[in-house]
Amino acid sequence: MTTRALLGICGVALTATFVAAAGKETASVRIHATDVFGNGLRPIRVTRFLESGVGGRNFSSLFAGAEAEGIPYGKYIVTIRAGDVGLSGTIVIDRPLQFLVFSGTGWNFDRPEGAPIPRGATHRIVGLPKNVRSPVWVRLIALFQDDAYHYRTSLVRDDGSFSVLVDMGEYALVVLDGRGTLFSGMVSVKNFKSKIEVNLETNTITQSE
């Protein structure tokens, strides 16, 4: 049985498909990393993907570059090499489709450990250029919310849709691909049911309910 979902984490970009096998759900994982300007860091090599706890297994050998399959749900100590940058941190694999982005100089989690997994509305990017470099992803930064979950990160699907929990408030919204920034703008969300549409051809953001 295969299931899918989405999780945004600021730190390293991961896409995951989880499969229930022998009573244990597992994930296929993809990693993306950027510098402080959003430029993609390549190549990515996973040197440690170690289960947390005594006797934990190291799943780094399952990775071909930035991708792997068959990673069980759980907590992991991860070390990667992205371009000339080495970084490490602790992550939790707990969802069918998971997206994490390493950006800047360290791991920063958009969804703090133990926080509810966001369901979120489905939003959309239109007018994506044909020459974008995968992955395409969105980051929303809450300007006036002093909480641990002030970043929202979401992978953009092939149809331009993305899912992220957006509370009412003021946000900076950035659309990025593997090379850097495609769009940046401001959005004021006054209804938590609002659906956001970013048009890259006209450089505009609109909302609908």
Residue, then its C-alpha position, 0 to 999 in steps of 0.5 A: m500500500t502506497t500513500r502520499a502527503l507533504l511536509g515543509i521543512c527549512g533545511v534541506a529539500l526532501t520529497a518523499t513517497f512512503v510505502a507500507a511494507a511488512g507493517k512499517e511505513t517507509a519513504s523515498v527521499r529527495i534532498h535539495a540545498t541552497d546557499v543564502f541567496g537561494n542558489g542550488l548547491r550541487p552535487i549532493r551526497v548523503t554521508r550519514f542517515l542514521e536512525s536515532g537511538v542505540g543501535g540505529r541503522n545507517f541508511s546512507s547507502l540507499f542514496a543515489g546522489a540526493e534520492a533514496e527509497g525505502i527509508p522507514y519512518g522515524k527520527y534521523i541524524v543526517t549529514i550531507r555534502a552539498g557542493d563545498v558545504g557540509l551540514s548535519g542535523t536531526i530530522v523526522i520522517d513521518r509523512p507520505l510526501q515530505f519536502l525539506v530544504f536546506s538553505g543558508t548556513g544550517w538546518n532550520f525546521d519549518r515544522p517544529e518537532g511535535a507540532p501538528i502536521p499542516r493540511g493546508a489549502t491547495h494554492r497554485i503557480v501559473g506561468l512557470p517557464k519551461n526552463v526551470r530547474s527542478p525542484v520548484w518550491v515556495r517559501l512563505i515567511a510570516l512577518f508579524q508572527d513570533d512563533a517557531y512556525h513562521y516559515r512555510t515551505s512547499l514543493v510545487r507539483d508538476d501541475g503548478s499546485f502546492s499545499v501549505l497551511v496559511d494563517m491570517g497575516e502578512y507574508a513574504l512569498v518567494v518562488l524558487d527553483g534549483r537555480g534561485t529565485l523566480f518570484s518574490g512578493m507580498v501577500s496579505v491573507k485575511n481569510f485562512k480559507s483563501k487560495i493563493e495564485v502566483n502568476l509568474e507571467t504578470n508577476t502578480i499574486t491574487q487570492s480567492e476563496 
